[in-house]
Amino acid sequence: MVKKLWGGRFSKKTEPLVEEFTKSIHYDYKLAAYDVIGSGIHIQVLKKAGLVTPLEANRLDIALQGVYRSIKNGTFKLNRKSEDIHTNIQNILYQKVGDLALKLHTARSRNDQVVFATKFYSKNIITELNVDIKKLVNSVKTLVAENKNVIIPGFTHMQHAQPVYLKDYLSVYIVMLNRDLKRLANINESIHLTMGAGALAGTPIDANKYNEKTPKTLKAIGVSEYIEATTNSLDAVSDRDFIIDILSALSIISMHLSRIAEDLIIWSTKEFNFIEIDEAFCTGSSLMPQKKNPDVLELVRGYSGRLYGNLISVLAIMKGLPLTYNRDMQLDKEPLFNSFEIVSSELKVLAGLIKTLQFNKAKIEESLEDESLYATDLVYYLVNRGIPFTKAHTIIGKLIKYSIDNSIEIKTMTQHELQRFSNKFIKKEIIKLFNPKVSVESKKSIAR
């Protein structure tokens, strides 16, 4: 028989359909370790309040340590018939210490428990995610170092714009990811682990007793965190802003990764042929034997939609809820867990893929022969000879159109042809401008 944490007021058994519909054990088992940590801290609070004796606290603490170790070593007995992970752990403790386990829920509610466990879980996973982001940043930095002298066409509106250093292009990804790290750090710092809310109205235990450092027994197994007394118990059990903040940050990370993926997909096409992706990170076609598809990158791009959906789902859940706790909030965890898992996987696979990238420098150099890439340099050439920018802009526009309409390169035009557009043109000077290195080095506003 699976015991519940409630039931005294009920005379009927719960309808099996309701049991199945309302249970959360199939996903909130991820909170097991964090729930145990919370229980370990709560024991010390109860001991300071005189609600359990030192001997009882010690027995409960030892039992909880055993449960914690079983979670970490994979021997924890997950009972999927339990209503949730809190009930599952309570029942295991009951098997270990009998009726003493029933004292653990004194001055406590699952409303408070689940917030504590979810916050602790989130802080831990954010820390792990930081490592994944930094590994991807390091992969990009290596790619930058390997290609520091390579110049590529830059694009706006997917049209050739101006030559840029590949290192500057790739460094955009580093800047994006560093913003993501800062965003996650701010969220992590704003998440405070609190206790004492009870169901919503607080508990009879003095607030000072909830300001609890991690017990020595839990420190011994690598847990270190500071717990605060809640300042507003109603907010503590009804707040899910921290989950929305996290889902928003993860959506932005996913958007950044999707943009990186899209660049690499485009660059890997036959039409561009700027990069070669290692076969280990590609798949083939069941029909077309020649295909080498960037499926990993396409899935990174596609998963961004899932991340956005997870964010919107929690916003929609929370938008109409009256204070304080409502069971709707149970549905916040699957989107949170799912988003963390997706982003973590994306970061890991992209870090590996980027290490394999090879740039087709011959193809890139060929693309840099497009004279339109140097149109802005021609404008500045005229500006430096006294022609107003707007007028120079018009002159070069007409020159480019003449070049296209007559299928003639500007470099091959005669001095006479050039001076039809402006008497400031000197051919031997113009020719020097059609050089990608001259173009990129002429831009002085960039701090390198």
C-alpha positions in Angstrom: 0.0 0.0 0.0 1.3 3.5 -0.9 0.6 6.0 1.9 -0.3 9.6 1.1 0.7 12.7 3.0 -3.0 13.5 3.4 -6.3 11.7 3.7 -7.8 12.0 7.2 -10.7 14.1 6.0 -11.7 11.6 3.2 -13.9 8.6 3.7 -13.6 7.3 0.1 -10.7 6.0 -1.8 -9.4 8.2 -4.6 -10.8 7.3 -8.0 -7.9 5.5 -10.0 -8.4 7.8 -12.9 -7.8 10.8 -10.5 -4.7 9.0 -9.1 -3.3 8.7 -12.6 -4.3 12.2 -13.7 -2.9 14.1 -10.7 0.3 12.2 -10.1 3.7 13.8 -10.8 6.1 11.1 -9.7 7.0 10.3 -13.4 8.8 13.6 -13.7 9.3 15.2 -10.3 11.6 12.3 -9.3 14.3 14.6 -10.7 13.8 16.6 -7.5 14.6 13.6 -5.2 18.1 14.7 -4.1 17.0 18.2 -3.5 13.9 17.2 -1.5 16.2 15.1 0.8 18.5 18.0 1.3 15.6 20.2 2.3 14.4 17.5 4.7 17.9 17.3 6.2 17.8 21.1 6.9 14.2 20.9 8.1 15.3 18.4 10.7 17.7 20.9 12.2 15.0 23.5 12.3 12.7 21.1 14.2 15.5 20.3 16.6 16.2 24.0 17.3 12.4 24.5 17.8 12.2 21.6 20.3 9.8 19.6 18.1 12.2 16.6 17.8 14.8 15.6 20.3 18.5 15.5 19.4 18.4 11.7 19.3 15.4 11.7 17.0 17.0 14.3 14.7 20.1 12.2 14.5 18.1 9.0 13.6 16.2 10.9 10.9 19.4 12.5 9.6 21.2 9.2 9.3 18.2 7.7 7.4 18.1 10.7 5.1 21.8 10.3 4.3 21.1 6.7 3.3 18.3 7.9 1.0 20.6 10.6 -0.5 23.4 8.1 -1.2 20.9 5.7 -2.9 19.8 8.5 -5.2 23.4 9.4 -6.1 24.5 5.8 -6.7 21.4 4.8 -8.6 19.9 2.4 -6.1 17.0 4.6 -5.0 13.7 2.8 -5.2 11.3 4.9 -7.2 7.8 3.9 -6.5 5.7 5.1 -9.5 2.5 4.4 -7.6 3.4 7.2 -5.2 1.6 10.5 -5.7 4.9 12.5 -6.0 8.5 12.3 -5.0 7.9 13.8 -1.6 5.5 11.0 -0.7 7.9 8.4 -2.1 10.7 9.6 0.1 8.5 9.9 3.2 7.4 6.3 2.7 11.0 5.1 2.4 11.8 7.0 5.7 8.9 5.3 7.3 10.3 1.9 6.4 13.6 2.9 7.9 12.6 4.7 11.2 8.9 3.9 11.6 6.6 6.5 13.2 9.5 8.8 13.8 9.3 9.6 10.0 5.8 11.1 10.6 7.4 14.0 12.7 9.4 15.2 9.7 6.4 16.8 8.1 5.8 19.0 11.2 5.4 22.7 10.2 5.8 21.8 6.6 3.8 21.6 3.4 4.4 20.2 0.0 3.6 23.7 -1.3 6.8 24.9 0.5 8.8 21.7 -0.2 8.4 21.7 -3.9 9.5 25.4 -4.3 12.6 24.7 -2.2 13.5 21.6 -4.2 12.8 23.2 -7.6 14.9 26.2 -6.7 17.7 24.1 -5.4 17.6 21.9 -8.5 17.6 25.0 -10.8 20.6 26.5 -9.1 22.5 23.3 -9.4 21.6 22.8 -13.1 22.4 26.4 -13.9 25.9 25.8 -12.5 26.2 22.7 -14.7 24.9 24.7 -17.7 27.6 27.3 -17.2 30.2 24.7 -17.7 28.6 23.6 -21.0 28.4 27.2 -22.2 32.1 27.8 -21.4 33.1 24.6 -23.3 31.2 25.8 -26.3 32.9 29.3 -26.0 36.3 27.6 -25.8 35.5 25.6 -29.0 34.7 28.8 -30.8 37.8 30.5 -29.4 39.9 27.7 -30.8 38.3 28.1 -34.2 38.9 31.8 -34.1 42.6 31.2 -33.3 43.0 28.7 -36.1 41.5 31.1 -38.7 42.5 34.6 -37.4 43.7 35.8 -40.8 40.8 34.5 -42.8 38.5 37.1 -44.4 35.0 36.3 -45.5 32.1 38.2 -47.1 29.8 39.8 -44.5 26.1 39.8 -45.2 23.1 41.9 -44.5 19.7 40.8 -45.7 21.5 37.6 -46.9 23.2 39.8 -49.6 26.9 40.5 -49.9 27.7 43.5 -47.8 31.4 44.1 -46.9 34.4 41.9 -46.2 34.9 41.0 -42.5 37.4 39.0 -40.6 36.2 35.5 -39.9 37.5 35.9 -36.3 35.1 38.9 -35.9 32.2 36.9 -37.3 32.8 33.9 -35.0 33.5 36.1 -32.0 29.8 37.3 -32.2 28.9 33.8 -31.0 31.3 34.3 -28.0 29.7 37.6 -27.2 26.2 36.1 -27.4 27.2 33.2 -25.1 28.9 35.5 -22.6 25.7 37.5 -22.4 23.9 34.2 -21.7 26.3 33.4 -18.9 25.7 36.8 -17.3 21.9 36.4 -17.6 22.0 33.0 -15.9 24.3 34.3 -13.2 21.9 37.1 -12.4 19.0 34.6 -12.2 21.0 32.2 -10.0 21.9 35.1 -7.6 18.2 36.1 -7.4 17.0 32.6 -6.4 16.9 32.5 -2.6 16.3 29.2 -0.8 13.7 29.8 1.8 11.8 27.8 4.4 9.0 28.5 6.8 6.1 29.3 4.4 4.1 26.2 5.4 1.1 25.9 3.1 0.8 29.7 2.8 0.5 31.3 6.2 3.8 30.5 7.8 4.5 28.1 10.8 4.6 28.4 14.6 8.4 28.1 14.5 10.3 31.4 15.0 11.8 32.8 11.8 15.3 32.9 13.2 15.4 29.2 13.4 15.0 28.9 9.7 18.2 30.7 9.0 20.1 27.5 8.7 23.4 26.6 7.2 23.7 23.2 5.6 24.0 20.6 8.4 27.5 19.0 8.8 26.1 15.6 7.8 25.0 17.0 4.4 28.2 19.0 4.0 30.1 15.7 4.3 28.4 14.5 1.1 29.2 17.7 -0.8 26.2 19.9 -0.2 26.7 23.5 0.8 24.0 26.2 0.7 22.5 28.8 3.0 18.8 28.8 3.8 16.8 31.9 4.7 13.5 32.4 6.5 10.8 33.5 4.1 9.9 37.1 4.2 6.5 36.6 2.7 5.1 33.2 3.0 2.3 33.7 0.5 4.7 34.8 -2.1 7.1 31.9 -1.3 4.5 29.2 -2.3 2.9 31.1 -5.2 5.9 32.6 -6.9 7.1 30.9 -10.2 8.9 34.0 -11.5 12.2 32.2 -11.1 11.0 29.4 -13.4 9.8 31.9 -16.0 13.1 33.8 -15.8 15.0 30.6 -16.4 12.8 29.5 -19.3 13.2 32.9 -20.8 17.0 32.8 -20.5 17.1 29.2 -21.9 14.9 30.4 -24.8 17.4 33.2 -25.6 20.3 30.7 -25.4 18.4 28.4 -27.8 17.8 31.3 -30.1 21.5 32.1 -30.1 22.4 28.5 -30.8 19.8 28.4 -33.6 21.4 31.4 -35.2 24.8 29.7 -35.0 23.3 26.6 -36.5 21.7 28.5 -39.3 25.0 30.1 -40.3 26.7 26.8 -40.4 23.9 25.2 -42.4 24.1 27.9 -45.0 27.9 27.8 -45.1 27.9 24.1 -45.6 25.6 24.2 -48.7 27.0 23.5 -52.2 26.1 27.1 -53.1 28.3 28.5 -50.4 30.7 25.7 -49.7 32.5 27.7 -47.0 32.8 24.9 -44.5 33.1 21.1 -44.2 31.3 19.5 -41.3 32.8 16.2 -40.1 30.9 13.2 -41.1 30.6 12.1 -37.5 28.2 15.0 -37.0 26.1 14.5 -40.1 23.6 11.9 -41.3 22.6 10.5 -44.7 19.5 9.9 -46.8 17.6 6.6 -46.9 16.9 7.3 -50.6 19.7 9.5 -52.0 23.1 8.0 -51.4 25.1 11.2 -52.1 23.5 13.1 -49.2 25.5 14.4 -46.2 22.9 16.3 -44.1 23.6 18.7 -41.2 20.8 17.1 -39.1 22.4 18.1 -35.8 22.3 21.7 -36.8 18.8 21.5 -38.1 17.6 20.0 -34.8 19.3 22.7 -32.8 17.4 25.2 -35.0 14.2 23.3 -34.6 14.4 22.8 -30.8 14.3 26.6 -30.3 10.5 26.3 -31.0 10.2 23.7 -28.2 12.0 26.1 -25.8 9.7 29.0 -26.8 6.7 26.7 -26.3 7.9 25.7 -22.8 8.2 29.4 -21.8 4.8 30.3 -23.2 3.2 27.3 -21.5 4.3 28.4 -18.0 3.4 32.0 -18.7 -0.1 30.8 -19.7 -0.4 28.6 -16.6 0.5 31.4 -14.3 -1.4 34.3 -15.9 -4.8 33.7 -14.3 -4.0 32.1 -11.0 -5.3 33.6 -7.8 -3.0 33.6 -4.7 -1.6 31.4 -3.4 -0.8 27.8 -4.4 -2.9 26.1 -7.1 -2.4 22.6 -8.5 -1.9 24.1 -12.0 1.6 24.9 -10.7 2.5 21.2 -10.8 2.7 21.6 -14.6 5.7 24.0 -14.4 8.2 21.3 -13.9 8.1 19.3 -17.1 8.8 22.5 -19.2 11.6 23.4 -16.9 13.2 20.0 -16.9 12.7 19.6 -20.7 14.3 23.0 -21.4 17.3 22.4 -19.2 17.9 19.0 -20.9 17.5 20.3 -24.4 19.9 23.3 -24.0 22.5 21.1 -22.2 22.4 18.6 -25.1 22.6 21.4 -27.7 25.6 23.0 -26.0 27.5 19.7 -25.8 26.9 18.6 -29.3 27.7 22.0 -30.8 30.9 22.2 -28.8 31.9 18.9 -30.4 30.8 19.8 -33.9 32.5 23.2 -34.0 35.8 21.5 -33.2 35.6 19.6 -36.5 34.9 22.5 -38.8 37.2 23.0 -41.7 37.0 26.2 -43.8 37.3 26.0 -47.6 39.6 29.0 -48.0 39.9 28.7 -51.8 36.1 29.0 -52.1 36.0 31.9 -49.6 38.7 33.7 -51.6 36.7 33.2 -54.8 33.6 34.7 -53.2 35.7 37.8 -52.2 36.2 38.6 -55.8 32.7 40.0 -56.0 33.3 43.7 -56.6 30.1 44.8 -54.9 31.7 43.9 -51.5 33.9 47.0 -52.0 31.3 49.5 -53.0 31.3 51.2 -49.6 35.1 51.5 -49.8 34.6 53.3 -53.1 32.2 55.7 -51.5 34.7 56.5 -48.8 37.3 57.0 -51.5 35.2 59.8 -53.0 34.4 61.2 -49.5 38.1 61.5 -48.8 38.4 63.6 -52.0 35.8 66.1 -50.9 32.6 64.7 -52.3 29.6 64.7 -49.8 28.7 61.2 -48.6 25.2 61.1 -50.1 26.4 62.3 -53.5 29.3 59.8 -53.4 26.8 57.1 -52.5 24.7 57.9 -55.6 27.8 58.0 -57.8 29.0 54.5 -56.7 25.4 53.2 -57.0 25.4 54.3 -60.7 28.8 52.8 -61.2 27.8 49.4 -59.8 24.6 49.4 -62.0 26.7 50.2 -65.1 29.1 47.4 -64.2 26.2 44.9 -63.8 24.2 46.0 -66.9 27.3 45.8 -69.1 28.9 42.7 -67.6 32.1 44.6 -67.0 34.2 44.7 -63.9 35.1 48.0 -62.4 38.7 47.0 -62.2 38.9 46.5 -66.0 37.2 49.9 -66.8 39.4 52.5 -68.4 40.3 55.8 -66.8 38.0 57.5 -69.2 35.0 55.2 -68.3 35.6 55.8 -64.6 35.7 59.5 -65.0 32.3 59.5 -66.7 31.0 58.9 -63.1 33.5 61.2 -61.3 36.6 63.1 -62.2 38.0 62.1 -58.8 38.6 58.6 -59.8 42.2 57.5 -60.5 42.3 53.9 -61.8 45.6 52.8 -60.2 44.2 53.9 -56.8 40.8 52.4 -57.4 42.2 49.0 -58.2 44.0 48.8 -54.8 40.6 49.1 -53.0 39.4 45.7 -54.4 41.4 43.9 -51.7 39.7 42.2 -48.7 42.6 43.0 -46.4 42.7 46.6 -47.4 38.9 46.8 -46.8 38.9 45.2 -43.3 41.9 47.1 -42.1 40.4 50.4 -43.2 37.8 50.1 -40.5 39.3 51.8 -37.4 36.3 52.0 -35.1 36.5 48.3 -34.0 38.6 47.7 -30.9 40.8 44.7 -31.7 
